[in-house]
């Protein structure tokens, strides 16, 4: 019973996070009309926000289903490695952010854009971690599926 309560709580929190990311993705779509924002920056930002929203909503559905039924339906196939890999964007973005902020502030002291430089580097690290983790998990999934 405590597992179901915890899963329900986490499911509701993940659903709220997914909806919040979806709202931010809808608002960020206005950047495509802004002439001061480059297309690729807007596209990568939209991709990041949409992927966070979809992963959070997928995880919340899984948790809420377990909380409602009490039976665990593990996600099989290629969907689990994809969701986990895409979900690695956020930790890959957040963990190096303090270090990139510190380094950018040290290297570009007089430049007022050091925050944006650090943000771009952390976003790149987040995308790299998501792509590498997705590829690694899909490769391991195919290797393990071949053993069955």
N, C-alpha and C positions, 0 to 999 in steps of 0.2 A: 504493500500500500504506500509506504513512503516513496518508493521509486516512481509510482504513478503520479503522486502529488508533485514531486520534483520535476518529472518529465512534463507535466502540464504547465507548471510555472515557467520552465525553460521554453516550452513551446509558445506560450503567450508572449514572453519577452522576445523570442526570435521573430514572431509574427509582427510585433510592434516595430522591431528593428528593420524588418523587411519592408514594411509599409513606409517607414521614415525614409529609407534609402530610395524607395520608388518615388516618393514625393520629391526628394532632392534630384532624382534623375529627370523627372518631368520638368522641374524648374531649370535644370542645367541644359535642357534641350533648347532653351532660348539663346544660348551662347552661339548656336549656329547662325543666328541672324546678326550677331554683333560683329561689325567689321574689324574691331580691335583684337579679336580672339582668333588665333589661327585654327584652321579646320581640324588639323590633326590633334591639337590640344583638346579641342571640344570633343572630338570623336573618342579619344582615349579616356577622357573624363567620363563621358557618357557610358562607355564600355565598362569602366570600373564600377560606376554606380549601379548600372543594371545588373552586372554580375553579382555584386554584393546583395542586391535586392532579391534576385532569383535564388541564390544560395540560402539566404536567411529564410525565405518563404519555404523552400524545399525542406530545410532542417526542421522548421516549425511544424510542417505537416507531419513529418515522421514522428516527432515528439508528441504531438497532440493525438495522433492515431494510437500510440502506445498508451498514453494516459487514458484514452477513452475505452479501449478494448482490453488492455492488460496483456495483450499478446505482442511479442516483438516480431515485426516483419522486416527482416534485414534487407537492405537494398542490395540486390545482386546485379551483376552485369556491369556495364561500363558507366552507369550513372553515378555510383558511389565514388569511384576515383575521380570523375570529372567534378562533382560537387566539392569534394575535399580539396582537390587541386585548385579550383577557382577560389575556394574559401581561404587559401593560403595567401591571397593578395593582401588582406588586411594585416596579419602579423608581419608579413614581409615588408609592408609599408610602415607600420608603427614602430617596430623595434629599432630600425636604423635611423629613425627620424631625429631623436635627440643627438646622436653622433653627427649626423649630417648638418644639423643646425649649429652645433658647436664648431665643426670644421669650417663651415661657410662663414660664420661670424669671425673666425680667426683669420681666414685667408682674404676675405673681402670686407675689411673693416669699414672702409669709407664708402662702400657701395650700399645704398639702401635696399638693393634687391637681393641681399644674401638670403633672406627668408625664402624667396621664390626659387633660388638656385637649390637650396637644401630640399625644398618640397619636390622639385623636379627629379632630383637624384633619388629621393626616397620612393617616389612613384615608379621610377624605373626599376629600382630594386624589388618593389612589390610585384610589378608585372613579371620580372624575371623569376621571382620565387614561385608565382602562380603557374607560369608556363613550365618551369622545370619540375615542380612537384606534380603537376598534372601528367606530364610525360613519364615521369618515373613511376607514378602509381598505375598508369595505364599499362606500362611495360611489365610491371610486376603482376598486374592482374592477368595479362595474357600469358605470362610464364606460369602462374599458378593455375590458370584455367587449362593449360596444356597438360598439367600433371594429373588432372582429374580423370 
